Amino acid sequence: MCNYTVILSGNLQAEILQLDPVVSAEEGDDVILPCFHPKEQINNVLWYKQLTGQKPVLLASSYYRTQPFKFYNNFDMPKRFDLLRADGSSNLSITSIQQSDSAVYYCAVAFSNVVSFGAGTVLLLKGKQGIISLIYITQLPVPHLLYPKDSVTLQCSVITNICAGDHSVYWFRHGSGGSDPGIIFTHGNRSDQCKKSSETVSPTQSCIYKLPKNNLSLSDAGTYYCAVAACGEILYGNGTKLNVKGKNLKLIQRFQKSCYCLVIKLHLNSTLAQA
């Protein structure tokens, strides 16, 4: 079984450029989502689709330059998706777009068991009045194990149309013990953390909300959900899971290592004494 290390674009790995963070179009239009990547040191090129509040789903993959793309999860029926490959790019083409195509699309490349992701492109569909009627929420995962007294900042990205007016953002925590979720923080009607797009027909705004968690304890473990209230409805993000382990785990690991070293030392002393 192959193991892959997931790397977000921006680290010292392959740089994946998805130049259009937001693409808006009307139902029935054809769109192309660009993806630029290195020309060398690539085994596979992959595209993922992520709906709000759900995990990413593999859309297509291929060995770079050697094989045609293979589509997954019925994305080839009917044939509206295609990959336009060139040297250093693998662009996703979608024809006759539908409401179900509204999602975040991620381009990724794999090399030597390391998968590097682009920042993603949000495909938004305009309504009959030319107004985008959807809100997209993305929560970044916490990539490492946490211990008591550690600090971490949870991040929630919200992309919506400016025409929707103000929106409120809430944070919920669902404890690992199965307790009911409860509101732990609200950002209220905040717009100072938002950036407006340059589109004039259907402008959008991208907002980033952060929840700092300092001096963690075991009771902070659980899944944190970012929720957006706007236009009379509430939408939830996919959740960020915090794993907080007790210090006793570190002590056990140190104890096991010390015991291992002690056994080796005693074995060496015994061998030298017999020589």
C-alpha positions, 0 to 999 in steps of 0.5 A, spaced: 500 500 500 502 506 497 503 512 503 503 519 500 505 525 504 500 531 503 503 538 502 500 544 501 502 549 495 507 554 498 512 549 502 519 547 499 515 542 494 512 543 487 509 550 486 502 549 483 499 555 481 491 556 480 491 563 478 484 564 478 481 564 486 474 565 483 471 564 477 463 566 476 459 564 470 452 563 468 449 556 467 450 553 460 457 556 459 463 553 458 469 554 463 477 553 463 480 552 470 487 553 469 493 550 473 500 551 472 506 546 475 513 544 474 515 541 468 519 536 471 519 531 477 512 529 476 509 522 476 501 524 476 497 530 475 490 530 479 484 534 480 479 534 486 472 537 487 470 539 493 463 541 495 461 545 501 462 541 508 464 535 504 471 532 503 474 533 496 473 527 491 478 525 486 475 527 479 481 525 474 488 523 474 494 521 469 501 519 469 504 526 466 505 526 459 505 518 458 497 516 459 491 520 458 487 522 464 482 517 467 476 520 470 473 517 477 466 518 480 462 518 474 465 525 472 466 522 465 458 521 464 456 525 461 462 527 458 463 535 460 469 534 463 476 534 460 483 536 461 487 540 456 495 538 457 501 542 455 508 543 457 507 545 464 500 546 465 494 541 466 487 545 465 480 543 467 475 544 462 467 544 464 462 545 458 455 546 459 456 548 467 450 546 471 448 548 478 451 541 481 458 544 478 459 549 483 464 547 488 472 548 489 476 545 484 483 543 486 489 541 482 495 537 485 501 533 482 504 527 485 512 526 485 516 521 489 510 519 494 509 527 495 502 530 493 502 538 492 496 542 492 494 548 489 490 553 493 484 551 489 479 555 484 472 556 486 466 556 481 460 560 482 454 560 478 450 566 477 442 566 478 437 569 473 439 576 475 446 575 475 447 575 482 451 569 485 447 565 490 452 561 493 457 561 499 463 557 500 466 555 506 473 552 507 477 550 513 484 548 513 486 542 517 491 542 523 497 538 520 500 536 526 499 532 533 498 537 539 499 537 546 497 541 552 499 548 553 501 548 545 497 554 541 494 553 534 490 558 530 484 555 526 482 558 519 476 559 516 475 562 509 469 564 506 467 566 499 460 569 497 457 575 493 457 582 496 450 583 494 448 578 499 449 583 504 452 582 511 454 575 514 455 573 521 460 567 522 460 562 528 465 557 531 462 551 534 466 545 537 463 538 537 467 534 543 470 528 542 466 525 548 459 525 543 457 532 547 452 536 543 455 542 539 455 549 542 457 556 540 464 558 542 465 564 538 462 569 533 465 574 529 459 578 528 457 582 522 465 583 520 467 586 513 474 588 515 477 581 514 474 581 507 477 583 500 473 584 494 474 582 487 475 586 481 469 583 477 464 588 476 458 584 473 458 579 479 463 581 484 465 577 490 468 577 496 473 573 500 474 573 507 478 569 512 476 568 519 481 566 525 480 562 531 486 562 536 487 557 541 492 558 546 494 554 552 491 548 550 488 542 554 485 535 553 478 538 554 479 542 547 480 536 543 474 535 538 472 538 531 471 545 530 466 547 525 465 554 522 458 556 520 456 562 516 449 565 517 447 569 511 440 570 507 436 567 512 440 560 512 446 557 515 452 553 512 457 549 515 464 548 513 467 541 513 470 542 520 477 542 523 479 536 528 484 538 534 487 532 536 490 533 543 494 528 547 496 528 554 504 529 556 504 522 559 504 520 551 511 523 551 513 521 558 512 513 555 515 514 549 521 517 553 521 511 558 521 506 552 527 510 549 531 510 555 529 502 557 531 501 550 538 504 551 539 501 557 538 494 555 543 496 549 548 498 554 547 492 559 548 488 553 555 491 551 557 491 558 556 483 558 559 482 552 565 486 554 566 482 560 566 475 557 571 477 552 
